[in-house]
Amino acid sequence: MAATSVVAQFFPLPTPEGSSEILPVDVERRGTLESAGVQLDGQVLFRIASPMVVNRAEVGTQMPVEVRARQIESNLQRLFPDRGATSAQLDPETLQVVIEPIDNYPVLFVRDAGLAEARVLLTVTNTDAQYHATSETLLAEQWQSILDQELRQALMLRQPEVMQQQLMTTVQVLAATLGLTLVLWLIRLQLGRYQNRLYQRKAAESALFEAHHQTRNNASAPDQTSPLGQGAYYHFQLERQLHGVRLVRWLLFWGTASLWALATAYSLNLFPQTRQFARTIVLAPVVILFTWFVVGLIDKLIDLGVDRFIQKFAKGQPLTSTNLQRINTIAQVIKGVKMVVVYIVGLIWVLQWLNLIPGSVLALGTLVALVISFAAQNLVKDLVNGFLILIEDQFRIGDVVIIGDIDGFVENLNLRITQLRNPQGQLITLPNSSITHVRNLTRHWSRATLDFEVAYNTDINRALAVVRETADQMAQDPQWQPLILDTHEFFGVQQISHTGIVIQIWIKTIPLKQWLVSMEFRRRVKIAFDQHHIQIGAPRQIWLQEDPQALGPAQQQFYSSSGD
């Protein structure tokens, strides 16, 4: 019986290539091979390879590729002793890099007239040839050419006359950088003065707009061709000019910082001893500054786009102070959300470039999901409630509100928090999720509710006439007329008690002016009461003409309490 041959095909064993192990810096893994760069004066000459190390904590007899690369770099650095060293200095004219086979492996040596014997640089292995997909002999010849050229150049750069020329170049570069910095600083100073003038013009226009808008009737809104409408659009133009000036000053600042960073990196790169420092230490801050610049530039450009959008959006809205206040609140919220998103994206990019966070999308997604799982519960509530506050226009920046038992002036509002400044000057921060009900004291108009208690035996008609006359006179006063909208909404006797008669009046004012109107009206009523000899209310007291001891206990307690 003939034997039957069976061919079985097995799936390849999984390699650690897909593992989440973080490799050392500059180590790359390709299949079962790992490679690392060999550097000289901060420049990568070529890449060497070694078999993959599964567990770097227990390497055993294996030599990790990064260790081998550092040994080769150490061999190269020993060719350049310090000036005070007693070892022989190499001559770039007589230096040679040669190849000699040892145990069937090509070995690279360096020879020079100042050396007693040739020095070993590195051995070209079969793993190196396999990584570069060539033979060992051809790869050794390629590396021989590279090392011969780079070693000669490194020796030339370390000659005293070359070092002196490099030092002069560094001084010239730093002097030019200092001069350009002075010019940019002067330009930025002039733009700062121009920016201050724009701020003053903006404040003046805002005050003028507020003065025009303080009319007795707030129902009618100015059209776009009226002086008030033109002033509003001029306000938006000033805002755009301010953003433009701030953008240019910001660019000048970053231009100065980038100029010094580039000048420092260029100066350090001139000297072979500091070239590695320039490329490792200086490059990271340069990348961070560049990323910060790009992110900030995008942030500023989006701000300009938001301002342009807000200006177009305002053209279809009545140009009242309340609408401008709402537009300003929405714009600030949009800019705040945009800024957070832009800077987070920039931060993640820098962290990935510096290899400070895993590059795996799965690992990053897991980390983000873990963070959100802890913070999402309250954060989502804050964002949703903040979004509803803006959409429903419950309150805006500049309103005076009462939230729970906290009252104050709304200084800041975004999707996450609301900040109030209370009458004591304290800044109170409230998460939007904690806001369940709001009392807005300054929406569209405000009201001053004033009570005046006169003595019980006062002629009530005369007292009412005095208060009424005082209110009418104040409403006709040119100084207070723009602030007062109505004084006839509610007026009369509110309460009668043993202490006196309470007269109550409602004065309708423009937003935020009820407190000023209240203080001035109380002052005027006090003067009017004094002129008409009207006494304010006071508790009535009973004086006993007989001996209190003759009364009963219940009567004594009654008269005692009445006399207090």
Buried (B, 14 or more C-beta within 10 A) or exposed (E): EEEEEEEEEEEEEEEEEEEEEEBBEBBBBEEEBBBBBBBBBBBEBBBBBBBBBEEBEEEEEBEBBBBBBBEBBEBBEEBBEEEEEEEEBBEBEEBBBEBEEEEEBBBBBBBBEEBEEBBEBBBBBEBBBBBBEBEBEEBBBBBBEBBBEBBBBBBEBBEEEBBEEBEEEBEEBBEEBEEBBEEBEEBBEEBEEBBEEBEEBBEEBBEBBEEBBBBEEBEEBBEBEEEBBBBBBBBBEBBBBBBBBBBBBBBBBBBBBBBBBBBBBBBBBBBBBBBBBBBEBBBEEBBBBBBBBBBBBBBBEBBEEBBEEBBEEBEEEBBBBBBBBBBBBBBBBBBBBBBEEBBEEBBEBBEEBEEEBBEEEEEBEEEEEEEEEEEEEEBEBBBEBBEEBBEEEBBBBBBBBBBEEEBBBBBBBBBBBBBBBEEEEEEBEBBBBBBEEBEBBBBEBBBBEBEBBBBBEBEBEEBBEBBBEBBEEBBEBEEBBBBBBBBEEBBEEBEEEEBBBBBBBBBBBBBBBBBEBBEBBEEBBEEBBEEBEBBEBEEBEEEBEEEEEEBEEEEBEEBEEEEE
